[in-house]
C-alpha cells in the first residue's frame, strides 16, 4: 500500500490528483485552448483499485483545475484506459441541439474473469458529464486475455476514424465512420514477432521530417528479462490507412525514455503537434510509493519530433510550454546552493557530472561522457518502501548518446521527480526519488557549465 514518507513529496508543476490513486493518462484532447486530461483513478484509496476516469483541465499544461469524476465503473466492469475525440462533424450522431460531442472510448474490464471489451460514452457539455452508449461494447473481445487501451484518431487517408488497441503482444487497428461500428483493418507486432511480452497503451501518429511524413507507433510494456522494467517502445514507419509498417529498422529496441518512471504515455488528440504525456511512476512499485494521501503523477508534457541520426530516425522529446519559465535563468557554479525544491538546469559542455545533494548526504548523479548519459539514483533517498525500487536494476540507468560532440542538456527537478533531456531530447530519462530533505547543493565536476531557473 502507499505509505507516508518523511516529507511532502508532491511535485509543484507535474500533474498529481487532489488525493488518492492515479495512473495512466486517458482521453487526452485539446479543445479551444483547453487541454483535457482524464486519468485512471481510484477515488477511495491511494493504491490501485476499481478504476474510474478522473478529470482535470489546463490552459498551459502546468496549472490544473480538478473537475468531477467523468466515468464510473458499471455492470460491464471497471473503466480502464482509453481516449477521447472532439467529434466536430457529429459523425456519431450524438448531438441533439447543435452541440459538438466529445466521445470517449475506453476498455471495460470485468473483474471476475478479466474479460476486456471496448465501449464508448459521449459528453454534450464540454466533457464534464458523460452518457454511456446503450449499444456497448462497440468492439467485443476477440478471445484475448489482454485487449485494452483504445486510442482513436482521425484517419486522413481513408476519411474515417481509426483506432489502435493493445491486443496481447501486438496491436490491432480498426476503422469506423461513426465511432460505433468498427471493422478490423490490420495488426502490427504478432506476425513480425516484434515483442513477446504484453503490450499496453498503444498509440499511432504522424510526424513531419525532412523526408516528408513518417508515422510513429508507441507501445508500453513490461520487460521480463529486466525484472519487470516498464518502458515505452516505439517503431518508426508508415501507415497506409489500414495498418502500420515499420520501415525504420533497428538492431535493438527503440525506447522512448531510458529512465525507470515513464509509462503508458500517449499524445493529445486534436492538436497540430504531437504533445505527449505519461504516467510518471513505474507500475512495479507504484502501490508502495511513500506519498501518503495521494499516489501517481504525470511527466512534464513533451513535444515529440523525429531526428535523422547516423543510426536512423529517432524520437526527440522537448519539454513543452516552458519558454517563459526558462527566460528567468541565471548562471550557477560548483557548490552553488539550491534555494528551491522545483527548478530547471540548462547544462552545456563536453563531459562531467551534475550532482544534486542534500544535508543527509543523499544525492542524484548525472554523468556525461562522449558516448553515454548515466543517471544514478542509488543514493537519492528512501528505498526501503519497496524491494524492487532499491534493487540494482532500478538504481542506475544509462544510454548511448545519439549525437556527437558537446552535450546540451536540460534537467528538470520537481520535489521528487527528475527529468533529463540530453542532445535535444534524443536521450531522456525520467525518475522518481524520495529524499529525506530537499537537495540543497549543486556539485559540478568536469567541463560543464549551467544556468538555473525556477519551475
N, C-alpha and C positions, 0 to 999 in steps of 0.2 A: 504494500500500500504506500501511497505518497506520504512522506514524513516531513515534519517541520525541521528546517535547517536552523543554524545558529543565527541567521540574519535574514532579512527580506531579500530574496533573490529575483524579484520581479523586475524584468527589463523596463526601461523608460520609453523606448521608441519601437521596440519589437512588439507585435500584437500578442496579447495574452487575454484569456477570458476573464470576466469580472471575478469569477470563482469557479471551483470545481474543474472537471476534466475537459481537455480539448485535445484533438489530434488532427487528422487530415483536413486541409482546406478544401472546401466544396463550393459548388455553384458560383464561382468567381466570374463576375460580369461587370463591365463598365457601362454606365448609362448616364448621359447628360452631365458629365463632370463628377459623377459619384461612383466610387468603387464599392461594389457589394462583395462582402466576404461572408459566406456561410461556412460552417466548420463542424466536424464531428464533435459531439458534446454530450457528456453525461452530467445532467444538472443537479444530481443528488450526492455525488461523491467525487473526490479528487483522484479517482482511478477509473480505468476503463469499465464500461458497463453498457446498459441499454442505450444505443446510440440515437441521438436527436440531431437536428441541424440547428446549431446556434447561428446568430446573425449579427453582423456589425457593418457599418458603412463609414467611408472616409472620403475626403476630397484631396488628400495628399499622400495617402498610404502610410502615414506616420502617426496621425491622431485619429482615434476611432470613437464612434458613437455606438454604444451597445444597444441592440434592439431586442424585442421579444423573440423567443424560440420560434423558428419558422416551420419546422416539421417534427412531428411526434411519431413514435412507434405506433403501429396499428396491428390489426389481425394478420396482416401479411408478414410482419416481422419488424426488426429494427430498421432504422433509416441509415443505411451505410452511405459511403461516399458517392458522389456524382457531380453533375454540372448543371448550369443554367444558361438559357439563351434569351435574348431580347427578340421576341417574335414580331418584328416591326410590320410585317405584311399580314399578320394574323393567319399564317398558314395552318395553325392548329384549329382555328375556328372558335377559340375560347372566348374572344372578346364579345361583349354584349352590346355596349353603347359607345363603340369607337375607342375603347381603351387599347393599349398595347400590352399584350400578355408577357409576363416573364414566366417561362416554362422551365421547371426543374425536372431533371431525370436522375434517378437515384437507384441504388440497389436495395431491395427488401431482403433482409437476411433473417431467416426463420431460425430462432434459437434452438428449437427442439431437435432439428436434424441438419442444420446448416445450409438448407436449400436457399439459393440466391437467384433472384429474378429482377428484371428492370421495370421500374414503374415511373409514372410522371405525376406532377402536380402543377397547378398554374396559379399565378397571382395577378389580380387586376388592380391592385393598389400599391404598385411600386415595390413589390417583393416583400411586403410586411406579413401579409396573411396568404396562405396557400390553400387551395382546394384540390384534393386528390382526385384524379381521373377515375370515373366509375369502371372503366374498362381495364384497369390494372390487373396483371402486369402487361406491359406492352411488348416485352421480349421475355419469353419463357425460358427457363433453364434448359439447355440442350443436353443435359446429362453429365455436367461437370461439377466437381466438388468445389471449385473456385471459379466464380463467374460474376465479376463485380466491377464497380467504379466506372460507369459510363461517362465518356466525355463527348459532348455533341459539338459540332462545328458546321458552319455553312460551307457547302461543297460548291465552289465556283465552277468547277469543271463539269458538273452534272446539273447545276442549278437546283440543288435539293439540300436537305440536311443529311449529314453523315455522322456516324457515331463510332467511336472506338472503345472497346471494353476488354478488360483483362480476363482471359479465358485460360485458366490454369497456367501453363508455361508458354503462353503466346498471347496474341491479341486478335480479336475478331473485329471486323468492320461491317457496319450496316448502313443502309440508306433509307430515307423516308421523305415523303412530300409534306407530311402533316404532323410529324413528331409523335404520331400514334401508331401508325402501321409501318413496321420495319422489315426490311429484307436484307439478309446477309449478302455482302458483295465480295468479301475476301478475308484473308487472315495472313498474319505475319508471325514468324517465330518458330512454329512447331515443325513445319516441313523443312525449314532451313536448319533446324536443331540448334537454334541460337543459344538458348539458356535452359538448363534442366531444372530450375527452381521456379516457384510460383511467382507470377507477375502480379503487380497491383498498380492502380492509378496510372494507367497508360494515357498518353496524350499524343497528338499529332498536329503539326502546324507548319506553315511555310515561312522561310526566311530568305530575304534577298541577299545575294552575294555578287561579287564582281563577275561571275559567270552566269548570272540570272537566278531564277528562283530554285531553291532546294527545299526539301522537307526534312523535318526532324521528328523522330518518334522517341518518346520517353517511356521508360518502364521502371517502376520501383520494384525492388526485390531484395530478399534476404539471401546472403551468400553462405551456404552451409559450410564451405571449406574455410570461411573466415569467422567461424563461431557465431554465425547469425548476423554478421555485419549487414546492416540495412543501408542500401545505397540506391542511387538512380542511374541506370544505364541508358545511354542514348545511341541512336542509329541515325545516319545521315543518308538521304536518298531521294526517291521520287514517289509521288502519289499520283496515280493515273486516274483518279476519280472513283476507283473501286477498291484498290488495295495499295499497300506500301511495298516498295522495293528498296533495299539498302544498297546503294551504288558506291558509297564511300567505304571501301574495305579497310579493315584494320586487323593486325595480327593479335591484338589484345582487346579486351572490353574497353569501351569508352565510358568513363564515369563522369557525371556532371560535377561532382564535388568529391575531393579526396579526404574530407573530414568524416566525422562519425555521426553528425546530427543534422542531416538534411534529407528528408524522406517525404514521399507521397506528393511531390510538387507537380503543379500543372500551371498553365498560363491563363490569364484573364481572357474571357470572350469579349467580343465587340470593341476591341481596341486596335489601333493601327500598328502597334508594335507588340512583339511577344514579351509580356511582362509576367514574370514567374514568381510564384510564392510557394513555400513548402513548410511542412511541419518541422520544427527545429529541435526535436528530441528523438533519439534512437528508440524504436519500439522495444528493443531488447531490455532496456532498463527504465523506460518511461514511467511505469507504475511505481517505481521505487524512488523517483526523484525527490529530493528533500525540499520541496517548495511549499509544503503545507496546504493552505486552503485553496490553492489553485494548482493546475498541472498543465503543462504544454505551452508552447509559443510558436510563432511563425518566424521564418527568416526575414531579413530585410527584402523588400521587393527588388527584383533584378531584371534588367533588360537583357535579353539573350540575342546574340548575333553569331554568325559563322565566320571564322577567320581561316584563310588558306595558309596553313603552316607547311613545313617540309614533310610532315607526316600525313598531310591531307587536311580536309576541312574539319575544324574542331570548334566546339561551342566556347564562346567567351561570355562571361556574365559580368555586368556592371551594376553597382547599386543604383537604384532608380529614385530620383526625386531629392537628392541631397545637395544640389548645386548651391543653394542659398546657405546651407549649413557649412559647407566647405569654405565658403568665402571668408569666414572668420578665423582661418587657420593662422598659426604663429609658430616660429622655429622653436624646437626643443633639442636638448643635448643629453649626452650620457649623464645619468644621475639626476635628471630633472624630476621634480615632484609631480605626481599626478593628482590634480586637485578636484577631479570629478569621477563619478562612477561610470559615466557613459561618455565615450569620446571616440574620435577617429584619429588615425595617424596616416599621413602621406609619407611614404618612405621611398628613398631612391639611393642607388649606389651599386657597388659591384658584388660585395659579399659581406657576411657578418651575421650578427644575432640581434634580435629585439627581445628584450626580457621585461615582462611586467611582474613586479614583485611587491609583496605586502609585508607588514611587520611580523607576521607569523612565519616568514621565510617560505611562503608558498609562492609559486611562480609559474608563468607560462613562458615558454621559449619558442621563438620563431626564427629558424635558421635559413639563411640563403646562401647557396653556393652557385657556381657557374652552371650547374645542371640539375639542381634539386631545390625544392622547398620542403622544409620539415617543420611540423608543429608538434610540440611536446607538452602534454598536459599532465604528465605523470606525477607532478608535484604541485598541481594547480590549486588543490583544495580538498574538500571532503570526498572520500571514496567508499567508505565502509558501508554506505546505504545499499550498495549493490556489488556483488562479487564480480559480475561482468564488467561494470564500469571501471573498477580498479585493476582489471586484468591487463596483461602486457599488450594484448591485441587491440585494446581500446585506449591505449596511453599515448602512443606516438604514431602520427600519420605522416606520410611523405609521398611525393610525386615527382616525376620528371618534369623539368621545365620544357615548354614547347617553344620558347623564344630564346634567342641568343643575345649575349651582351649584358649590359647593365640591367638591373631589375628596377621596375617601378611597381610599388605595392601599396595597396590601401588596406588598413586594418581597422575594423570596427569592433569596439568592445562596449557591451551594454549590460552592466551589472554582473551578469552571469552567462553571457553569450558572446562568443568570439567568431568573427568572420574575417577571412583573409582573401583578398583579391590581388593576385600577382600577374604580372605580364599582361596587363589589360584585361584581366579576368579569365585568361586561358587556364590558370590554375586557381581554384578556390577551395577553401577549407572552412567548415562550419562546426563549431563545438560548444557544448555547454560545459561550464566549470562552476564549482561551488566553493569559492574561497571563504575562509572564516572571517576575513576582514577585507575591505576594498584594497585593490592594488594601488600602492602609493608612490612607487618609484619606477621610472623608466630607465633601463640599462641598455646601452647601445655598444656593441662590440664590432670591430672590423671597419670596413669602409662603407658606412651607411649614414645618411642624414635624414632628418624627419621634421615634419610640421604636425602640430596637433590642432584639433578643433573639437568643440563640444557638440554632442548629439542632443 
